[in-house]
Amino acid sequence: MQQVNVNVQAPMGPPKSKATAALLAFFLGGFGAHNFYLGYSLRGGLQLGLWVFSLVTILFGIGALGIFALGIWVFIEFILILMGSGGYETDAFGRPLV
């Protein structure tokens, strides 16, 4: 029996924009929009989930802490995107940001 090697790669789309990612982080960072844009679905989902959880629990006083933590998290990612470091020099598929 012959062994067949098949090298399947995802199609390479156009590179993602660092400016777009930074703007998404600045304006819609609490929703994880910048991470979804760059292909980091888990990270974006966690940010969106924390935002929803915080919104629901804000009446109990817990939500304010979640919003504060999310704000710090997003601000740090915004700076990392601008600097092109901390994993934000490429998108989730290894393509450099332009």
Secondary structure, 3 states (H helix, E strand, C coil): CCCCCCCCCCCCCCCCCHHHHHHHHHHHHHHCHHHHHHCCHHHHHHHHHHHHHHHHHHHHCHHHHHHHHHHHHHHHHHHHHHHCCCCCCECCCCCECC
